[in-house]
Amino acid sequence: MNTALLSAIVNSEELPSIPAVALKVIELCREDDIDIQDVADAISTDPALTVRMLKSANSSIFGMSKTVSSLSQAMVVLGIRTVKVMALGFALADTVKGGKKSGFDYPKYWRRSLTTAVAARQLAEEFGGVRKDEAFVAGLLSDIGMIAIQQHCEAEYGEVVRRCSQNQERVHEVEQEILEITHADVSAMMMANWSMPEAMCHAIRAHHGNGIDELDQRAKAVGTILNAASEIASLFSGDIDPAKSEDIFSEVISKTGISHEYLESVMVVLNENVSEAAEMFSVDLGQEISYDQLRQSAMTQLTHLSMSAERERKSAEDQMESLRHKAETDRLTGIANRQAFDDHIAESVKNATEQRREMGLIMMDIDHFKKLNDTYGHQAGDEALRRVGACVDKFAKGSQFVARYGGEEFAIIAAESTARKLRELAEELREGISKIRFQHNGTPLQFTASLGAAHVDFTEESVDVVELIRRADECLYEAKQDGRNCVAITF
């Protein structure tokens, strides 16, 4: 922590000046034996402050069931601590109402501060262990250090404001990075100098969550309320992306232990109560963000995020499918490769066995392929393989699967095929390949193929993959022995 800068800011003459009446009220409230009438008399010398105190006592924020008409009654209703800080708050509001200075948004500051104050008071009502007026006071002044830093370090704080505005970074985190202190540190020291309760000062220093667990029980309770209220205020002041509202609400519920229903009720009336508080303090809150707007914005952004995630998921699936297709496709012929064949035939045999169905396998070899390669070159051989792949793929229909088995050898899996249909398919393939014609370097080329077909009826016998391939290979060898350009089949 930059203790030198902290001390310079807190002791600076540039801090907001406090009117004499407010100073008198603060001085009176420091005394052990406080006379409420003395405080009322001091306030009554300032008509504007008197009206504000009466407004405060009668506002729905403080929940009075009957109208308070005298300043003495207001003192009792509000409590000495609240009177002290309200006098201070009203005085500060009058001195720091200005629009924007060096990018510092005063209306936004007051929206954040008053929302923190009102939310803290409402949360304290359900949380227990924290006085509602104390929570309001702590919330109201927890961010006063922002103004003090801004007035002492105008240029540096302008950079803090700029980064937070552009990137929606957390204010206290950017302050710590740039200045090595935070507004919470400054606020706490200012409160101590104004003789605010020690527990409140400690709670304010920790109100962004840093060090709350290290506080004593009373300060920890106030700090927990302030931390929850400041998170809510960050949503309503635009410091946090509305899409994160559910995360913030869940965090508030987790930290405070209040119910979701109660938090919802707080959110519904929060803006109205903040507007009422702004009227009491005569401050401009700038652009309003209602709870309905917050929810709508969150829903819209979550929808966009969902759509974006869905597009990313689909894109990932498409990429995976593309990669899978490439991994299973023979680059030369464009049909399935050996790996895909091995996977497919294993699945086909498994299904045929379980469902007790028929299936067949055709193994096919281009006749005299080595001679074609040696005579006309590998480019001619490659073209022959491409033409055969296209021909085989053309005849593959329905449940048939074609693949390049290796070299000049091709395989066709015919699921749910009878022996007769398997022979017909093999003959169609043989005849189709025999009709292939192409030219290479001006030389017309043609060739034939030999085919071996194995048919299995799994209602009568059980055959594994190795045996099925062995039978088809034996038939292929038989076709070659019979003079090539023919079909041999077993069943």
N, C-alpha and C positions, 0 to 999 in steps of 0.2 A: 504493500500500500504506500502511496505517495503522501506521507504524513505532513510534509512541508506544504504541499499544495492544499491539502485538506484544511490545515490551520489557517493558511492565507485566505482561503475562500470564506471560512466561517467568521473570521475577524475582519473581513473586508468592509470598507465604508460603502461599497457598492451594493450591499445587501438591501432588500426592500426596507424602507423606513417605516416605523410603526408610530401611528398618531399618539398623541399624549393620552387620550382617553384609554386606548388599548393598553398602553404602558401602565397606567394607573390601575386598571383592572387586573393585569398580570401581577403587579406588585402587591395588591391587596390579597390576591389568591395565594400568595406565597406564605402569608401569615398563618400560624397554627390556629389561632382563635379568630376565625373569619366571621365577620358580621355581614350577613347577607344584605342588610339595609345599606351598609357602606358601599358595597359593590353596586347595588341598584342606584344609589345616589350618583356614583361616578359615571355609570352608563347614561343616566338621565340627562347629563350635561350635553350629550350628543343626541339630538332628536333622531337622526338617521339610524344611529346604532340602536336606539331604543325601539324604533319600529321593527328593525330586523330581529331583535331579540324576542319581541312579542310574536312576530311571524314564525320564528323558529319554534317557540313553545306551542303554537297552535297548528303547526304543520302536521300532516299525516305521517311524516317521517318519524316524528316522536310519539305518534299514536295517542294523543290526548282525547279523552271522551267528552270533555267539556271545554268551553272557551276560556282562555286565560286572558284577563283584561288588564292586570297590573304587572309592573315590572318585578315587584317582590314575588308574586306568584310564579312568574316566569323563572326567577332564580331558583325557586324550589323545584319546579317541574324539570328544568334542564339540569340542575346540579351545578355546583361550583366549578368542577372540572370542565364541564361542557361550556359554561358561560365564559370561562377563561379562554378556551381555545376558539370558541365562536367569535369572541371579540378580536382575537388575534387573526382568525381567518378572514373576518370581514375587513379588517384593516389591510391585510395583505392583498385581498381581492381588489381593493380600491387602488393599490399602488402597482399592481401587475396585471391590469386588464388589457393592456395594449394589444394591438393586432399581432403582427409578426415582425420579429426583429432578428436579423441574421438567420432567417429560416426557422426561428423558434415559433411554434404555433401555440399562442396563448389560449385560444378557444379550445384547442385539443387538450392542452394541459389541464384546463378546468374540467373538461369532460372526463378525463382520466381520473383526476383527483376526487371529484364529486361522485363519480360512479364507484370508485373504491370505497369512499366513505359510506355511501348509502348501502352498497352491497355488504360491507363489513358489519354494519348495524343489523341488517336483516339476517345475515348468517349467524351473528352472535345470539340472536333471539332463540335459534334452534340449537346452536352448538353448546351453550351452557358454559359457565365458569368465566365468562367475559361480560363485563357491563356493556350494554348496548351503546350508551353515550360515549364510553371509552373507545369502543370499536369505531364509532363514527369519527371521533376526534383523531384517532391514530390514522385512519384512512384518509382523512382530509389533508393531513400534513405530511404523509409519508413520502410524497414526491416533491416537497417544497425545495429540496436540494437541487432539483433541476434548474430552477430559476436562479438560485445562488451561483451554480457553476456557470450557467449561460452568461450571467452578468459579469463574472470575473474572468472567464476564459471564452470570450465571444467567438473567436476564430476556431478554436479547437472544438467547441461545442457545436458550431455550425457543421463541422465534419461528422460529428456524432448524429446530428439530426438528419443530415443528408443520407448517410448510410442506412439508418433505420427506415427512412422513408422509401428509399429505392429498393432495399433488399428485405424489408420486414424482419430485420435483425432485432434481437432484444436490446432495449436501451441500456440496461445495466451491464450487459456483456460488452457492448461497444465502448461504453464509458470506461470500463476496466481496462480494455485493450489500449485505448488511446490516452487516457488520463491517469490510469493506475489507481483510480478511486471511482466510486459510484455515487449517484445521487442519494442512495440509501445511507451511505456513510455520512454525507453532508447533512442530510435531514436529521439523522439521529443526534449529531453534535449540536445542531441548531436547537433542537428540542431540549437538549440538556442545558444549554445556555439560557433558555427561556424557562427553566425550572419545571419542565414537564416530568411526570413520574418516571422513575428509573426503568421500570418494566416496559413502559411504552417506548422509551428511547431504544432499549435493546431490541424490542420487537420490530420497530421501524428499521433498524439497521439490518435486520434479517428478513425483511418482508418479501424479498425475492427468492427466499428458500435457502440462502446460504447461512448455515450455522444455527438454524432453528432448533435442532435437536440438542444443541449444547446449552440452551437457555434454561433458566429455572422454570418451575411449573407455570407460574403466572405469566411470565414474559413469553413462554412457549405457546400458551393458549392464545394470547393476543397476536403473536407472530403467525400462527397457523391461520387465524381468521384473515389477517392482512394479506398473507400470501395467496389465499384462495380468492379474496376480493380483488386483488391487483391483477390476477389472471383473468378474471371476468371482465375487469375494466379494460384490459388490453384487447379483448375481443370487441368491446363496444366503442373503443377509440380507434380501431383499425390497425393496432400494432401487430395483431396476430391474424393469420389467414383464417377466414370464417370456416374453411373446410376442416380446420382443426378444432372446431367448437365442441364436438362430441368428446374428443380426447381431453379437452380442458375440463368439461363438465365431469367426466369420469374421474379426473385427477382431484377435482374439488370434493367430490363425494368421498373418494378414498381418504383424503387428508382430514376432512372434517367429520366424517361419519354421518352427515345428514342424508336424508332420503332423496331419491331422484324426484319424487313428487314435490317435496318442499323446495328444492332447487328450481324446479320448473315454475312454481308459484312466485319465487323471487324474481326470476327472469321476466315474467309477464308484466309485473308492476314496476320493474327497475327504472325504465326510461321515464315513466311518469313521475316517479319520486325524484329522480335526478333533475328533471326539468323544474320541479318545485324547489329543490335546493338551489338551483341556478338562479331562480327568481329571488330567493332570499338573499343570495350573495351578489345579485345584480351583475352577473357575468354572462358573457356570450359563450355558448357551447359549440358554436360552429355547426357543421353538418351532422345531423342526427343519424344514428344507426339504431333502428328499433330491433326488438327481439325477432319480430316477424321477418324483417329484412335479413337479419343475421341467419335465421334458419333457412330462408329462401336462398340466400347466397351460398350457404353451406351445401344445401341440396343440389344447387346448380353446379357448384364446383365438384362435388362428389360424383355427380352424374358425368361431368366431363372427365374426371379422373377414371371413373368406371369405364367410360367409352374408350379412353386412351389405353387403359389396361387391357380392355378387350381387343383393341387393335394390335397392341403389342403381343398379346397372347396368340392372336391369329397369325401375326407375322412370324412369331417364333415357331408356331405349328407348321406354317408354310415352309419356313427355312428347314425345320427338322424333316419335313416330308421331302423337300428337295434334296437334302443331304442323304436321306434314306434311299431315295430313288437313284441318286448317283451311285451310292454304294452297292446297289443291287442291279445296276444296269451295265451291260457290256458296252464299252465305249465305241467299239468298231461297228457292231451290228444294230445297236439300239434296243436289243431285247434283253431279257433277264440274264444275269451271269451265273456262274457256278454256285456262288454262295447263296443266291436267291433260290436256285434250283434245290440245293440241299435242304434249305429251310422248308420250301414248299412241298417237296415230296414226303418229308417226314410228317408234316401236318396232314397231307392227303392220305397216307397209309394209316395214320392214327384214326382219322375220321372214318375211313372205310372199314377199319377193324371194329370200331365202336358201334357203327351204324349197320354193319354187316351188309355192305354194298359191293358192287363191282367197280373195278377201275383198271386202267391200262397204262402202260409206259412204252413210248417209242423212242428208240435210240437210232440216230441217223448220221451217216458219214458221207462226205463228199468223195466221190470216186476219183482216184488218182490225183488227189489234191497236191501231193508233193511234186509230181511231175509238172502240174500246171504252174506251180511256184517256181520250180527250177527252170522251166522253159521260158516263161513270160515275165518272171520277176514277182516280187512280193506285192507290188501295187496291184497287179492283176489278181493275185491271190486275195488281197484285201477286198477288192471289188466283188469277187466271187462270193466271199463270205457275207458281204453286205446284201447282195442280191438274194442269197439263200435265206438270210435272216428275215428280209422283207417278205419273202414267199411263205416261209413257215408262219410268220406272224399273221399273214393274211388268212391262213386256214385255221388259225386258232379261234375258236368260238366258245362262248358260254363258259363252261367249267374247265376248258383246256388251258394249259399253261406251257409256254414255250421258253426255252433257254439255250444259250450257247454253253455246251457242256465242257468244251475245251478244244483248242485247235480247230480242226475242221468238223468236229462232232457236235451235233445238236440233240436236244431231248424235248419230248412233248409228253406232258402228263395229262391223261384224259380221265378225269374223275367221272364216276357213274356212267361208264361206257361199257356197252356189251362187246363181245368178241367180234361180232359182225361189224359194228360201227367202228371199232378200232382198226380192223383191216381196211375198211373203206377209207378212213382218214389217212392211213399210211399210203394207200394207193394214190389218193389225191395229191399227197405231198410229193410222192415219187414222180408222178406225171407232171405236176407243176414245176418241179425243179428241172426236169428234162427239157422244158420249154423255155428256160431262161436263155437269153441271147444278149451279148454285149460286145463292144469292140474295145480293144486295147492297142493303142498305137497303130490303129488302122487294121488290126487283125481281128476278125470275128471269133468270138469264143463261146463255147457251150460245154456243159458237163452234165453228169448224172449223179445220183446218190443211191446208196444202199440203206435199207431200213430194217431194223429188228424190233418186233413188237411183242410185249408180254402182257397177257390178260390174266387177271385174278378175280375169282368170285369169292368174296370173303364170307359168304354164307356157307361155303363148303370147306375152305381151308384158311389158315392164318399164315401170312407171309410178311416178313419184315422188309425194311428198305433195302438192305444189302442183297437179299435173295431176289427181290423184284428187279433190281438193276442187273444182277448176274444173269437172270433169265433173258432180259432184253438184250444184253451184250452177246449172249450166246446166239440169239437169233440174228443179230447184226453180222456176226462172224459167219453164220450159215449163209446169209444173203450174199456176202462177198464171195464165199466159196462157190455159190451157184452161178457166178458170172457177173455179179454186181447189177446195178440198176433194177433191183427187185426187192420184194418184201418177204420176210420170213416171220412167222408168228407162232407163239405157243400159248395154249390156254388149257 
